[in-house]
Amino acid sequence: MIYLDHASTTPLSEGVKKAMSEAMANFGNPSSLHQAGRQVKSGVESARRELALSLGCEPAELFFTSGATESLNMALDAALDESKKTRVYCSAMEHHAVLDRVRHLSENGRIDWIQIANDAQGRLDTSFIEETEKGDVVVMMAHNNELGTANPIDQMAQWALDKNLVFICDAVQTASWQPIDLQTWKGVQGLALSAHKFNGPKGAGVLFWRSTRRLRAVFHGGAQERSLRPGTENVIGISGLRRAWKELHEEADARRDRLHALRKELEDRFEKGGPIQPTVPYRSGDHPGIVNVTVPFEGKTSMLLFRLDMAGICISEGSACSSGSSSGSHVIRALGVDRSGTASLRISFSHLTRAEELQNALDTLEAVIAG
Ligand SMILES: Cc1ncc(COP(=O)(O)O)c(C=O)c1O
């Protein structure tokens, strides 16, 4: 099998498996006051401190959640103004974790959703910033999970500070290859991370929420996570997340170099021509491990993916969360280009991918579309 769907999820590293199996042996409830509980609690708090140190925030500003979907939903709820309809700016290319919540809030009259425009290459039109006012909310992903395109987060964080906006950043795809520094991104109010995108476990995420603004409890229960995200902590998941984060930072430079080298080989291949071409051009700062390609193909993209799967190649059309939807990728649709007679596929790889795997997959794709 050739696995080229790392933007969807990544394999657990051996170190993460070991950390998680050790955590399984310590079964205490972190809220218990006895030693079995205290020992587990200390692991959870060490994870929070380590993460805070590397992100450049306070441990009290980090909340462990079930993943980025939950983190983003919590952030959006907390960003709303209770006394009036809030204006929320976000593009149609955000992940469903954001889009579906925004749509829901909009349908319920809680917000005015103002769409940030984008061009045919997936780049955002930032002129919307001129019309924003104090208290408006902006949600922007740092890297698009289907195209790999980078959004202007440095600039956005500065605008948020200058204009008193509530800026929520979905950094899910960014964490796997770029350091995140919340000291630099002072204007970021909330930020979401997900462990399974950087070789950690599924069901373990983080919400950063700057302490200058109140976070609201989405549901009610115990005193865990300062009563804002109650329920007994996913201690095994948190221990895997902690280990994955440590490995990510220890190997950051090597992983990034590897991704750039793999991407260079791909770009060289595209430049030579042939039926497989990038859907949008690659620019400096884009995620090197995510490439969306367009190929000539009549028929359903799912059929193409099925044939690739039969040939042992795992790639996807886009976000795993919308697979099964018959309308195709909302991100590709948002590019507004007529793509009849073609199919667009997302190939995503990591430091674990071998160059031959990428080339073999592309050779197979060429053979499949040639019929
Ligand atoms: C950009 C982006 N945001 C949010 C999510 C949701 O993350 P999770 O699976 O942790 O809920 C994903 C997962 O695919 C993603 O790629």
The ligand as an ORCA input file, in Angstrom:
! r2SCAN-3c Opt
* xyz 0 1
  C      -7.878     22.293      8.445
  C      -8.611     21.357      9.349
  N      -9.371     21.855     10.341
  C     -10.036     21.055     11.182
  C      -9.983     19.688     11.074
  C     -10.758     18.831     12.033
  O      -9.871     18.163     12.899
  P     -10.309     16.947     13.821
  O     -10.250     15.722     12.980
  O      -9.289     16.910     14.911
  O     -11.656     17.249     14.352
  C      -9.218     19.114     10.047
  C      -9.191     17.659      9.843
  O      -9.209     17.182      8.728
  C      -8.507     19.977      9.158
  O      -7.763     19.495      8.163
*
